[in-house]
């Protein structure tokens, strides 16, 4: 899988990131998904995130909690949910 296929280069640079913002890795742990899944959700607009450096992305904890409440448990035969863009 090409690493650049999950580029989030177009994220806004935000001078006032919420103090409770967390890393992509921590968000993936909380939501029990892979880091690339979090990056894909950011790229698709399902999660708001902020770039604070050339390689550092932070996600407000409120976004993670919102995604946690929206998660739908699905079986292998069920269609994956379409999360709304924020």
N, C-alpha and C positions, 0 to 999 in steps of 0.2 A: 504494500500500500504506500503510495507516494505521500511523504510527510507534508508536502506543500498543498495537498488536496484539502487540508483542514486549516488553511491559513485564516487567521483572524486579523489580518493587517489593517483592515478598514475600521477597527474599533476606535471610538472617540477617545482622545486624550483628555482626561478630566482632572482638573487641579484639586477638586474637592471630593475625593473618593470617600464613601462612608467608612468610619473607623472599623466597622465590623466586617469589612470586605475580606474575602478569603481567596486562596489560590485555587487554580483549576484542579490540582491534585487533591486538595482537601474537599472540594465540592464533589469530586468523583467518589471519594470515600463515603461522604455523607449520603449521596444518592445511590450508592452501590452500583455504579456504572464505570466504564473505562474513561480515562482522560480524553481520549479521542472523541468519545460520545459527547462529553461536555463541550469540547471545541466545536463539534458539528452543530450542537444546539445553539452555541453562540453565533456561529456563522449563519445559521438559518434564521436567527432573530428570535429564538425561543427563550433565550436568557440574555438579560442585559449584562454587559461586562465593560470594564475600563482597562485601557492599556496605560501603565504607569512607567514604562520604560521600553526599551527595544525588544525585550523578551518577557516582560512581566505583565501578567493579566490578573486582575482582581475582580471578583464577583461579589456584589452585595449579598449578605446573608439572607436578606429578605427575598431575593430572587431564588435562592436555594430552597428556602422554606415554601415558597409559592410552588416550585416544581415538585417538592415532596408531597404537597397536598393534591397536586394535579395528576400524579403518577397513577396509572391504571395498571393493575395486575392483569396480564393477558397470558393465555396459553400459547403453545407453539402453533396452534391452528388459527388463533384469532389474529385479526388484522392489528398492526401496531397503531397506537393512537396518533392523531394529528394534533400536536400541541399548537395552540394559537400563538402568533407572533405578538411580541410586546412592543 
